[in-house]
Amino acid sequence: MSNGERAVPVILITGAGGQVGIELTRSMSLLGRVVAVTRTECDLACSEQIESLVNEVRPGLILNAGGYTNVDEAESDRDAAYRVNADAPRTLAHAASKLGALLVHYSTDYVFDGYKACAYTEEDEPNPLSAYGESKLAGERAIREAGGNHYIFRTSWVFGLRGGNFLKSIARAAQTRDSLSVVADQFGAPTSAVLVADVTALAVRAYLRNDRPLESGIYHLAASGETNWYDYSRLIVETLALGGVPVRTAIEQIRSIGAADYPTAARRPANSRLDTSKLRKALGVEFPQWHAGVQDVLLQIAASKDVLQ
Ligand SMILES: NC(=O)c1ccc[n+]([C@@H]2O[C@H](COP(=O)([O-])OP(=O)(O)OC[C@H]3O[C@@H](n4cnc5c(N)ncnc54)[C@H](OP(=O)(O)O)[C@@H]3O)[C@@H](O)[C@H]2O)c1
């Protein structure tokens, strides 16, 4: 290898069947030989399975897209959430460190309590409101304590064409219901799984080429701009109607409510805004506005309505 470039690596993607995992499997295929495993091939709740997978594959990079992501169920299933969100990253981090491999992991805006008046930076102190947020924070800390080379990307409000997410839930509900009530006092940036995967690919490429690689640490990775769930829903329903998808909910029948009027098992932060300047500056790129990614997915839904079935 010349210029300090690393050899073409084996890239192991765990949790490959989720929204981010699917897109990483696509974006990483340009950068190395991808081994993408879902729950069927590796149960992240089982450290022995993780260790034997890593020993067998001997990757140069590990990207962990798996996560216990049911925020409300985590409240009553805390142990299961911790096994996947804290113990698995710890095992992966130690395994990666032993091999000298880079570990890329994803965390969440839900590590914050949402009381800050402006966007959260990587320097802000986490204070999760939920078991999910606590388990994700424990995962971040375990990776840092393992001491190996790592990137932890905190993202927010992820959506994609495949997998379950708010965008698709609203799109489905708008086809069957006359009216919708949606929370208007929680703010953040809907971020497409495609963006998460493409930005990860830029970071991995810089690492592989040894061309101004990111330093190990936490980075905020979210689309630009901000919205709330209510305005987001309006954009979804409006765009679907314009795209010829039959929607039953008229736009004026989308009602804004407060989070207090929509009780859930887990508390969620009112402010999920992430300041992404550290990552944008390090990679020398800008991130697109959140609605660009939303409109892309909605166009694909309009073109292939069975995506919602
Ligand atoms: N979704 C969001 O809004 C959001 C926001 C901020 C951060 N994040 C973080 O981003 C990452 C990716 O999220 P995502 O949106 O892609 O989530 P997702 O679509 O729910 O995917 C998570 C994946 O993890 C897998 N998984 C769960 N438990 C597992 C286990 N025991 N063994 C193996 N695989 C297991 C799931 O498999 P099954 O399909 O078999 O359950 C699923 O494929 C996660 O770390 C998440 O915490 C997500």
The ligand as a MOL file (V3000), in Angstrom:
LIG
                    3D

  0  0  0     0  0            999 V3000
M  V30 BEGIN CTAB
M  V30 COUNTS 48 52 0 0 0
M  V30 BEGIN ATOM
M  V30 1 N -34.6560 4.8950 14.8120 0
M  V30 2 C -34.3440 6.0700 15.3540 0
M  V30 3 O -35.1260 7.0170 15.3270 0
M  V30 4 C -32.9840 6.2770 15.9700 0
M  V30 5 C -32.6910 7.5310 16.5080 0
M  V30 6 C -31.4410 7.7330 17.0900 0
M  V30 7 C -30.5280 6.6930 17.1250 0
M  V30 8 N -30.8460 5.4940 16.6200 0 CHG=1
M  V30 9 C -29.8560 4.4060 16.7250 0
M  V30 10 O -29.4300 4.0530 15.4200 0
M  V30 11 C -29.1570 2.6610 15.3440 0
M  V30 12 C -29.9020 2.0480 14.1880 0
M  V30 13 O -31.2900 2.2910 14.3790 0
M  V30 14 P -32.3940 1.8870 13.2930 0
M  V30 15 O -33.2980 3.0550 13.1420 0
M  V30 16 O -31.7470 1.2970 12.0820 0 CHG=-1
M  V30 17 O -33.1550 0.7780 14.1280 0
M  V30 18 P -34.0090 -0.4640 13.6340 0
M  V30 19 O -34.5300 -0.2240 12.2670 0
M  V30 20 O -34.9390 -0.7700 14.7440 0
M  V30 21 O -32.9050 -1.6020 13.5280 0
M  V30 22 C -32.3100 -2.1500 14.6470 0
M  V30 23 C -31.8010 -3.4990 14.2370 0
M  V30 24 O -31.2180 -4.1120 15.3840 0
M  V30 25 C -31.5930 -5.4530 15.3590 0
M  V30 26 N -31.5640 -6.0830 16.6680 0
M  V30 27 C -32.2810 -5.7830 17.7760 0
M  V30 28 N -32.0020 -6.6710 18.7470 0
M  V30 29 C -31.0900 -7.5280 18.2360 0
M  V30 30 C -30.4240 -8.6600 18.7320 0
M  V30 31 N -30.6230 -9.1010 19.9760 0
M  V30 32 N -29.5680 -9.3140 17.9200 0
M  V30 33 C -29.3500 -8.9020 16.6610 0
M  V30 34 N -29.9540 -7.8470 16.1110 0
M  V30 35 C -30.8160 -7.1730 16.9020 0
M  V30 36 C -33.0110 -5.4660 14.8530 0
M  V30 37 O -33.3240 -6.7460 14.4080 0
M  V30 38 P -34.8420 -7.2520 14.3170 0
M  V30 39 O -35.3970 -6.5370 13.1380 0
M  V30 40 O -34.6980 -8.7180 14.1390 0
M  V30 41 O -35.4920 -6.8430 15.6070 0
M  V30 42 C -32.9150 -4.4440 13.7340 0
M  V30 43 O -32.5290 -5.0480 12.5350 0
M  V30 44 C -29.5090 2.0840 16.7210 0
M  V30 45 O -28.3570 2.0100 17.4880 0
M  V30 46 C -30.4280 3.1350 17.3260 0
M  V30 47 O -30.3700 3.1430 18.7370 0
M  V30 48 C -32.0410 5.2490 16.0220 0
M  V30 END ATOM
M  V30 BEGIN BOND
M  V30 1 1 1 2
M  V30 2 2 2 3
M  V30 3 1 2 4
M  V30 4 1 4 5
M  V30 5 2 4 48
M  V30 6 2 5 6
M  V30 7 1 6 7
M  V30 8 2 7 8
M  V30 9 1 8 9
M  V30 10 1 8 48
M  V30 11 1 9 10
M  V30 12 1 9 46
M  V30 13 1 10 11
M  V30 14 1 11 12
M  V30 15 1 11 44
M  V30 16 1 12 13
M  V30 17 1 13 14
M  V30 18 2 14 15
M  V30 19 1 14 16
M  V30 20 1 14 17
M  V30 21 1 17 18
M  V30 22 2 18 19
M  V30 23 1 18 20
M  V30 24 1 18 21
M  V30 25 1 21 22
M  V30 26 1 22 23
M  V30 27 1 23 24
M  V30 28 1 23 42
M  V30 29 1 24 25
M  V30 30 1 25 26
M  V30 31 1 25 36
M  V30 32 1 26 27
M  V30 33 1 26 35
M  V30 34 2 27 28
M  V30 35 1 28 29
M  V30 36 1 29 30
M  V30 37 2 29 35
M  V30 38 1 30 31
M  V30 39 2 30 32
M  V30 40 1 32 33
M  V30 41 2 33 34
M  V30 42 1 34 35
M  V30 43 1 36 37
M  V30 44 1 36 42
M  V30 45 1 37 38
M  V30 46 2 38 39
M  V30 47 1 38 40
M  V30 48 1 38 41
M  V30 49 1 42 43
M  V30 50 1 44 45
M  V30 51 1 44 46
M  V30 52 1 46 47
M  V30 END BOND
M  V30 END CTAB
M  END
